Amino acid sequence: MSRVEDIRNQLDGHRLVRSIDTVEKGHVRIETVFLYPDGSHVDLFVADDTPLLPPSRLSDLGQTMSWLLDVQVRPWLSKKRQRLVEDALRIYDVEQDGGALVTSLPSMDELVDGVVRLGQACVRVADIANTRRTSLQTGVADEVEEVLADAAVEYEPNAELQGRFGAAVRLDFLVTGRRTQSALLTLASANTSQAHVIANEIFRKWYDLDTPARTEQRVTVFDDRQDTYRDEDLDRLRGMSDVIALSDRQTLQDLVAA
């Protein structure tokens, strides 16, 4: 009995499988009913490296990661996305081999279980594309983190620096560019009074970090989707930092990557 016939017998009538065929390199392709977020089906592959022996693993041959790249999501550039991928792989007992998602398959009796686990893992990993939410659905910190991830820079959220009088100053992000580090704080509120309070707190933090010992460039990112900021508050912040609108992503990327 050939490998593909054996696999068809194992999966015959299984409702999670749409079709089974052989691709050019000899791998057996299993088209599943699992769907990527755009509605395309998840394909899994049994490698035909040793046709006389049971298959050793089931793989997506990198298709899930390729799908994410097609929608401009690069999981390895964001700590948050890396954690989401790691969680998905751990839950379904799946590993990452380069760009491919794989699961062990010690015998044909494990094939159905492998298809279910790996198919679910592919969907779960692809779903991190939903972390690219629209501007109105996400907080400014998440939006800024997306910009930092796209800029391919190292960054640490909720970092602390020692400021004036030895006090610790909490940042939204500490970013490491090619030649400089950037201390970054975000300003966002839909309420005028609250926006003023937050602006004053950011000014206080920049004042505490305005010492000869601190060489980081200071960056304030304000959410310009809200028209709640006093001109005098923004002017004071400009005296202590670079003030950039959230919508001006390219300027922010260029500044922190320098």
SERO-4910 file (N, C-alpha, C, O; in steps of 0.05 Angstrom, whole numbers):
BEGIN
 pado doro    nc1    nc2    nc3   cac1   cac2   cac3    cc1    cc2    cc3    oc1    oc2    oc3
  Met    A     17    -24      0      0      0      0     18     25      0     37     27     16
  Ser    A     12     44    -18     28     68    -19     22     86      5      2     83     19
  Arg    A     40    106      8     37    124     30     11    140     28     -3    142     48
  Val    A      5    150      5    -19    166      2    -44    149      7    -64    159     18
  Glu    A    -44    124     -2    -67    106      3    -70    100     33    -92     99     43
  Asp    A    -48     97     46    -48     92     75    -60    116     90    -77    113    108
  Ile    A    -52    140     82    -62    164     94    -92    168     89   -107    176    106
  Arg    A   -100    162     64   -129    164     57   -145    144     74   -167    151     83
  Asn    A   -135    121     79   -149    101     96   -152    112    125   -173    108    137
  Gln    A   -130    124    135   -131    134    162   -151    157    165   -164    160    186
  Leu    A   -153    174    144   -170    198    146   -196    196    132   -211    215    129
  Asp    A   -202    172    121   -227    168    106   -251    176    122   -256    166    144
  Gly    A   -267    194    111   -292    203    124   -288    223    146   -308    231    159
  His    A   -263    231    151   -258    250    173   -269    278    165   -261    288    143
  Arg    A   -285    290    181   -298    315    173   -280    339    173   -287    360    163
  Leu    A   -256    337    184   -237    359    184   -220    359    159   -203    377    156
  Val    A   -223    339    142   -206    336    118   -223    339     93   -244    326     90
  Arg    A   -214    357     75   -229    362     50   -219    345     27   -234    334     12
  Ser    A   -192    342     26   -180    326      4   -152    318     11   -140    329     29
  Ile    A   -142    298     -3   -115    288      1   -103    283    -27   -115    270    -44
  Asp    A    -79    294    -31    -65    289    -57    -35    290    -53    -26    295    -30
  Thr    A    -20    287    -74      9    287    -73     19    311    -88     10    317   -110
  Val    A     38    326    -76     49    350    -89     75    343   -103     84    320   -101
  Glu    A     86    362   -117    109    357   -135    133    343   -121    145    326   -133
  Lys    A    139    351    -97    163    340    -83    157    313    -70    175    302    -57
  Gly    A    134    302    -74    127    276    -63    113    277    -36    105    256    -26
  His    A    110    301    -25     96    303      1     66    298     -4     55    305    -25
  Val    A     54    287     16     25    283     15     11    308     28     17    314     51
  Arg    A     -6    321     12    -19    345     22    -47    337     32    -62    323     19
  Ile    A    -53    348     57    -79    343     69    -93    371     70    -85    388     87
  Glu    A   -113    375     54   -128    400     55   -149    398     77   -166    380     75
  Thr    A   -147    415     97   -165    413    120   -188    433    118   -188    450    100
  Val    A   -207    431    136   -229    450    137   -222    474    154   -237    493    156
  Phe    A   -198    473    167   -189    496    182   -184    520    163   -175    516    141
  Leu    A   -190    544    173   -189    567    156   -170    588    167   -170    593    192
  Tyr    A   -154    600    150   -139    624    158   -159    648    159   -181    646    148
  Pro    A   -151    670    171   -171    692    174   -182    703    148   -204    715    149
  Asp    A   -169    698    126   -180    708    100   -198    688     87   -207    692     64
  Gly    A   -202    665    100   -220    645     89   -206    623     73   -220    604     65
  Ser    A   -180    625     69   -166    603     54   -161    579     73   -159    583     97
  His    A   -160    556     61   -158    531     77   -129    526     86   -110    532     72
  Val    A   -127    514    109   -101    506    120    -93    479    107   -108    459    110
  Asp    A    -70    478     94    -59    453     83    -37    443    101    -20    458    110
  Leu    A    -38    417    106    -17    403    122     -3    382    104    -15    372     85
  Phe    A     22    375    111     37    358     93     51    336    109     62    341    131
  Val    A     50    312     98     66    290    109     90    287     90     87    281     67
  Ala    A    114    292    101    138    290     85    144    261     77    141    243     94
  Asp    A    151    256     52    155    229     42    186    224     41    196    214     20
  Asp    A    200    230     63    229    226     63    236    197     64    256    189     51
  Thr    A    221    181     79    227    152     81    201    137     77    188    129     96
  Pro    A    194    132     52    168    120     46    163     93     57    139     85     59
  Leu    A    183     78     65    179     51     75    175     51    106    169     30    117
  Leu    A    177     74    118    174     77    147    151     95    153    142    110    136
  Pro    A    140     93    178    119    111    186    129    140    185    152    145    190
  Pro    A    112    159    178    120    187    178    129    196    205    118    187    225
  Ser    A    148    214    206    159    223    232    146    249    241    146    256    264
  Arg    A    135    265    221    123    290    229    104    300    208    105    293    185
  Leu    A     87    318    217     67    331    200     75    361    201     82    371    222
  Ser    A     73    374    178     84    402    176     65    419    159     50    409    142
  Asp    A     65    445    164     51    464    147     70    475    125     61    491    109
  Leu    A     95    466    125    115    475    106    118    505    104    124    516     83
  Gly    A    113    518    127    118    547    128     95    564    118     98    588    116
  Gln    A     72    552    111     51    567     99     38    587    118     29    609    110
  Thr    A     37    580    144     24    599    163     41    624    166     30    646    166
  Met    A     67    621    169     84    645    171     84    661    145     86    685    146
  Ser    A     83    647    122     81    661     97     56    677     95     55    700     84
  Trp    A     34    666    106      8    680    105     11    706    122      1    727    114
  Leu    A     24    704    146     27    728    162     44    749    148     38    773    150
  Leu    A     65    740    135     81    759    120     65    773     98     69    797     92
  Asp    A     47    758     86     31    770     64     13    792     75      6    811     60
  Val    A      5    790    100    -12    812    112      5    831    129     -5    846    146
  Gln    A     32    831    123     50    850    136     52    847    166     55    867    180
  Val    A     51    823    176     55    817    204     80    800    207     82    779    196
  Arg    A     99    810    223    124    796    227    126    789    257    135    806    273
  Pro    A    119    765    265    116    759    294    142    762    309    141    769    333
  Trp    A    165    757    297    190    758    311    199    786    319    218    789    334
  Leu    A    186    807    309    194    834    315    178    845    339    184    868    347
  Ser    A    159    831    349    143    840    372    143    820    394    137    796    390
  Lys    A    151    828    418    152    810    441    124    799    447    121    776    454
  Lys    A    104    816    443     76    808    448     68    786    429     56    766    437
  Arg    A     75    789    403     67    769    383     84    743    387     73    721    384
  Gln    A    109    746    395    125    722    401    112    706    423    111    681    421
  Arg    A    103    719    444     90    705    466     64    691    456     59    668    464
  Leu    A     49    704    439     24    692    429     31    666    412     17    646    414
  Val    A     52    668    396     60    644    380     69    622    399     61    599    395
  Glu    A     85    629    418     95    608    437     73    595    452     73    571    456
  Asp    A     53    611    460     30    600    475     15    580    457      7    559    467
  Ala    A     10    588    432     -5    570    414     10    544    409     -2    522    410
  Leu    A     36    545    405     52    521    400     52    503    425     50    479    422
  Arg    A     54    515    448     54    499    473     28    485    477     27    461    485
  Ile    A      6    499    473    -21    487    478    -26    463    460    -37    443    470
  Tyr    A    -17    464    435    -23    443    416      0    424    412      0    407    393
  Asp    A     21    426    428     44    408    426     56    409    398     61    388    386
  Val    A     61    433    389     72    438    362     98    453    365    101    468    384
  Glu    A    117    448    347    142    462    348    146    479    323    132    476    303
  Gln    A    164    498    324    171    514    301    199    506    291    218    506    306
  Asp    A    201    498    266    226    490    254    231    510    231    221    507    209
  Gly    A    248    530    236    251    552    217    225    567    215    214    577    235
  Gly    A    214    568    191    189    581    187    165    562    188    142    571    186
  Ala    A    170    536    191    149    516    190    139    509    218    154    509    237
  Leu    A    113    503    219    101    492    244     99    462    240     88    452    220
  Val    A    109    447    259    110    417    256    101    404    282    103    416    304
  Thr    A     91    380    280     85    363    303     94    335    298     94    326    275
  Ser    A    103    321    318    113    294    315     90    275    308     67    279    316
  Leu    A     97    255    293     78    235    283     91    208    284     99    197    264
  Pro    A     93    196    308    108    170    311     95    147    296    110    128    290
  Ser    A     69    148    291     57    126    276     32    136    261     22    158    268
  Met    A     22    121    242     -2    129    228    -26    131    246    -45    145    240
  Asp    A    -26    116    268    -48    118    287    -51    145    299    -72    152    310
  Glu    A    -29    161    299    -29    188    310    -36    209    290    -37    233    296
  Leu    A    -43    201    265    -46    220    243    -70    239    248    -68    263    245
  Val    A    -93    227    256   -117    244    261   -112    264    283   -119    288    280
  Asp    A   -100    255    304    -94    274    326    -75    295    317    -78    319    325
  Gly    A    -55    288    301    -36    308    291    -49    329    273    -42    352    275
  Val    A    -67    320    256    -81    339    239    -97    358    255    -98    382    249
  Val    A   -111    349    275   -127    366    292   -110    386    307   -116    410    307
  Arg    A    -88    377    319    -71    395    335    -57    415    318    -57    439    324
  Leu    A    -45    406    296    -30    424    279    -48    444    264    -42    467    261
  Gly    A    -71    434    256    -91    452    243    -99    474    262   -101    497    254
  Gln    A   -105    467    287   -113    487    306    -90    507    312    -95    531    315
  Ala    A    -66    496    313    -43    514    318    -39    534    296    -33    557    301
  Cys    A    -43    525    271    -39    543    248    -60    566    249    -53    589    244
  Val    A    -85    559    256   -105    579    258    -99    599    281   -102    623    278
  Arg    A    -91    587    303    -85    604    327    -62    623    321    -63    647    329
  Val    A    -41    614    308    -18    631    301    -26    652    281    -19    675    284
  Ala    A    -41    644    260    -50    664    240    -67    685    252    -68    708    242
  Asp    A    -82    679    274   -100    698    286    -85    722    299    -97    742    306
  Ile    A    -58    719    302    -44    742    314    -44    766    294    -37    788    301
  Ala    A    -53    761    269    -56    783    250    -77    803    261    -77    826    254
  Asn    A    -95    793    278   -115    810    290   -104    829    310   -119    847    320
  Thr    A    -78    826    318    -66    846    335    -62    872    320    -57    893    333
  Arg    A    -64    872    294    -63    896    278    -91    908    276   -104    907    255
  Arg    A   -101    918    298   -128    928    299   -129    956    288   -109    970    286
  Thr    A   -153    965    281   -157    992    272   -152   1012    294   -152   1005    317
  Ser    A   -146   1036    286   -138   1057    305   -159   1061    327   -151   1066    349
  Leu    A   -184   1059    320   -205   1065    340   -209   1041    359   -223   1044    379
  Gln    A   -196   1019    354   -201    995    371   -178    990    390   -179    971    406
  Thr    A   -158   1005    389   -134    998    405   -124   1022    420   -129   1045    412
  Gly    A   -110   1018    441    -99   1040    457    -73   1050    443    -61   1037    427
  Val    A    -66   1074    452    -43   1087    439    -17   1072    444      0   1071    427
  Ala    A    -15   1059    467     10   1044    472     13   1021    453     35   1015    443
  Asp    A     -9   1007    447     -8    985    428     -2    996    400     13    983    385
  Glu    A    -13   1019    393     -7   1031    367     23   1037    365     35   1032    344
  Val    A     34   1049    386     62   1056    385     79   1031    384     99   1030    370
  Glu    A     71   1010    398     86    985    397     86    973    368    106    962    360
  Glu    A     64    976    354     64    968    326     84    983    310     98    972    293
  Val    A     86   1009    315    106   1026    300    134   1017    306    151   1014    288
  Leu    A    140   1011    331    166   1002    339    173    975    327    195    971    318
  Ala    A    153    957    326    158    931    314    164    934    284    181    921    274
  Asp    A    149    951    271    153    955    242    180    968    236    191    965    215
  Ala    A    190    984    256    216    997    253    239    978    257    263    985    253
  Ala    A    233    953    267    253    933    272    275    942    291    299    938    287
  Val    A    266    955    313    284    965    334    279    949    360    258    938    364
  Glu    A    300    947    376    297    935    402    283    955    421    289    979    421
  Tyr    A    264    945    437    250    963    455    242    947    480    238    923    480
  Glu    A    240    962    502    231    951    528    207    966    538    210    990    544
  Pro    A    184    954    540    161    968    552    164    971    582    176    954    595
  Asn    A    152    992    592    151    997    621    179    997    634    183    988    656
  Ala    A    198   1007    619    225   1009    630    228   1032    650    211   1050    650
  Glu    A    248   1031    667    253   1052    686    281   1063    683    300   1048    678
  Leu    A    283   1090    686    309   1103    686    312   1119    711    292   1128    723
  Gln    A    337   1121    721    342   1137    745    343   1167    737    358   1175    720
  Gly    A    327   1182    751    325   1211    745    337   1228    767    353   1219    783
  Arg    A    328   1253    767    337   1272    786    332   1263    815    311   1251    820
  Phe    A    350   1267    833    348   1260    861    347   1229    865    338   1220    886
  Gly    A    355   1214    845    356   1185    847    329   1172    844    326   1148    849
  Ala    A    309   1187    836    282   1176    833    280   1159    807    291   1167    787
  Ala    A    265   1137    809    260   1121    785    237   1133    769    216   1140    780
  Val    A    242   1135    743    222   1146    725    212   1124    706    228   1112    691
  Arg    A    186   1118    707    175   1097    690    168   1108    663    155   1128    660
  Leu    A    178   1093    642    172   1101    614    152   1082    602    147   1060    613
  Asp    A    140   1090    580    123   1072    565    141   1053    549    136   1029    547
  Phe    A    162   1064    537    181   1048    522    209   1060    524    212   1084    524
  Leu    A    229   1042    526    257   1050    522    267   1037    497    267   1012    495
  Val    A    274   1052    477    279   1042    450    309   1045    444    321   1066    449
  Thr    A    321   1024    432    349   1025    425    351   1026    394    344   1007    380
  Gly    A    361   1049    384    365   1052    355    393   1045    347    407   1032    362
  Arg    A    401   1053    324    428   1047    314    449   1061    330    470   1049    336
  Arg    A    445   1086    338    465   1101    352    455   1113    379    471   1120    396
  Thr    A    429   1115    382    419   1128    406    397   1111    419    386   1093    406
  Gln    A    392   1118    444    368   1107    458    347   1129    460    354   1152    462
  Ser    A    322   1120    460    300   1139    462    282   1132    485    274   1109    487
  Ala    A    277   1151    503    258   1148    524    231   1158    513    230   1180    502
  Leu    A    210   1142    514    185   1148    501    162   1147    520    158   1128    535
  Leu    A    146   1169    520    121   1170    535     98   1177    517    102   1190    496
  Thr    A     74   1167    523     51   1172    507     30   1189    521     27   1187    545
  Leu    A     17   1206    505     -4   1224    516    -29   1218    501    -31   1222    476
  Ala    A    -50   1210    515    -75   1203    502    -98   1205    523    -96   1194    544
  Ser    A   -119   1219    515   -143   1220    531   -165   1232    515   -160   1251    499
  Ala    A   -190   1222    518   -213   1234    504   -225   1256    521   -245   1269    513
  Asn    A   -214   1261    545   -225   1281    563   -205   1303    566   -181   1299    572
  Thr    A   -214   1328    563   -195   1351    563   -181   1354    590   -157   1359    591
  Ser    A   -196   1352    611   -184   1355    638   -164   1333    643   -142   1338    654
  Gln    A   -170   1308    636   -152   1286    641   -127   1289    623   -105   1282    631
  Ala    A   -131   1299    598   -108   1303    581    -88   1323    593    -64   1319    591
  His    A    -99   1344    606    -82   1364    619    -66   1351    642    -43   1357    645
  Val    A    -80   1334    657    -66   1321    680    -44   1303    670    -22   1302    681
  Ile    A    -49   1287    649    -29   1269    638     -6   1285    626     18   1277    630
  Ala    A    -12   1307    612     10   1324    601     28   1334    623     52   1335    620
  Asn    A     16   1343    646     32   1353    668     50   1330    680     73   1335    687
  Glu    A     39   1306    681     55   1284    692     78   1277    673    100   1271    682
  Ile    A     73   1278    647     95   1274    628    116   1295    630    140   1290    629
  Phe    A    107   1320    633    127   1342    637    144   1337    662    168   1342    661
  Arg    A    131   1328    683    146   1322    708    167   1301    703    190   1303    713
  Lys    A    160   1280    689    179   1259    683    202   1268    666    225   1262    672
  Trp    A    196   1285    646    218   1295    629    236   1313    646    260   1314    641
  Tyr    A    224   1329    664    241   1346    681    259   1329    698    283   1336    702
  Asp    A    249   1307    709    266   1290    726    288   1277    710    309   1271    721
  Leu    A    284   1272    684    304   1260    668    322   1280    654    341   1273    640
  Asp    A    317   1306    658    333   1327    645    358   1333    662    360   1354    674
  Thr    A    377   1314    662    402   1316    677    425   1309    658    421   1295    638
  Pro    A    449   1319    664    472   1312    647    478   1282    645    489   1273    625
  Ala    A    469   1267    665    474   1238    665    457   1223    645    463   1201    638
  Arg    A    435   1235    637    416   1222    620    420   1232    591    415   1255    585
  Thr    A    428   1214    574    434   1221    546    413   1212    526    415   1217    502
  Glu    A    392   1198    536    371   1189    517    356   1213    505    351   1233    518
  Gln    A    348   1210    480    330   1230    469    302   1225    480    294   1202    483
  Arg    A    288   1246    486    262   1244    498    240   1248    476    242   1267    461
  Val    A    221   1230    476    200   1231    455    173   1229    468    167   1210    483
  Thr    A    155   1248    461    127   1247    470    110   1241    445    111   1256    426
  Val    A     94   1220    446     76   1213    425     48   1219    434     39   1208    454
  Phe    A     34   1237    420      6   1243    429    -14   1233    408     -9   1234    384
  Asp    A    -36   1224    418    -57   1212    402    -73   1234    389    -91   1245    401
  Asp    A    -66   1240    364    -80   1263    351   -107   1255    339   -119   1271    325
  Arg    A   -117   1231    346   -145   1225    340   -164   1240    359   -188   1242    354
  Gln    A   -152   1249    381   -168   1264    401   -160   1294    400   -136   1300    400
  Asp    A   -179   1311    399   -174   1340    399   -180   1351    427   -198   1367    432
  Thr    A   -163   1341    446   -168   1348    475   -144   1361    488   -145   1365    512
  Tyr    A   -124   1368    473    -99   1377    485    -97   1408    484   -104   1420    464
  Arg    A    -88   1420    506    -83   1448    507    -58   1455    492    -38   1441    495
  Asp    A    -58   1476    477    -34   1485    462    -11   1490    480     12   1483    474
  Glu    A    -17   1502    503      5   1508    522     18   1483    533     42   1482    539
  Asp    A      2   1462    537     13   1436    547     32   1424    526     54   1415    533
  Leu    A     24   1424    501     41   1413    480     66   1430    477     88   1419    472
  Asp    A     63   1457    480     87   1474    477    107   1469    499    131   1468    495
  Arg    A     97   1465    524    115   1459    546    130   1432    541    154   1430    546
  Leu    A    115   1413    531    127   1387    525    148   1389    503    168   1374    503
  Arg    A    143   1406    484    163   1410    462    189   1422    472    210   1418    461
  Gly    A    187   1437    494    211   1448    506    228   1426    520    252   1431    526
  Met    A    216   1403    526    230   1382    540    234   1357    523    250   1339    531
  Ser    A    221   1355    500    222   1330    485    214   1335    456    204   1357    449
  Asp    A    219   1315    439    207   1315    412    178   1307    415    172   1285    426
  Val    A    160   1323    405    131   1317    406    122   1308    378    124   1324    359
  Ile    A    111   1284    376    104   1273    351     75   1262    352     67   1249    371
  Ala    A     59   1268    332     32   1258    330     32   1228    324     49   1219    308
  Leu    A     14   1214    335     13   1185    331      9   1178    301     19   1158    292
  Ser    A     -5   1195    287    -10   1190    258     15   1193    241     16   1183    219
  Asp    A     35   1206    252     60   1211    237     80   1188    242    101   1192    254
  Arg    A     72   1164    233     87   1140    240    116   1140    229    135   1131    242
  Gln    A    118   1150    204    145   1149    191    164   1166    207    187   1158    210
  Thr    A    156   1190    216    174   1207    231    182   1194    257    206   1195    265
  Leu    A    163   1180    270    169   1166    295    189   1143    290    208   1140    304
  Gln    A    184   1128    269    203   1106    262    231   1117    257    250   1105    267
  Asp    A    233   1138    241    259   1149    234    274   1159    259    298   1156    261
  Leu    A    259   1171    277    271   1183    301    282   1161    319    305   1163    328
  Val    A    266   1141    325    275   1121    344    296   1102    332    311   1089    347
  Ala    A    296   1099    305    315   1081    292    343   1094    289    362   1080    282
  Ala    A    345   1120    293    370   1134    287    393   1125    306    415   1135    304
***
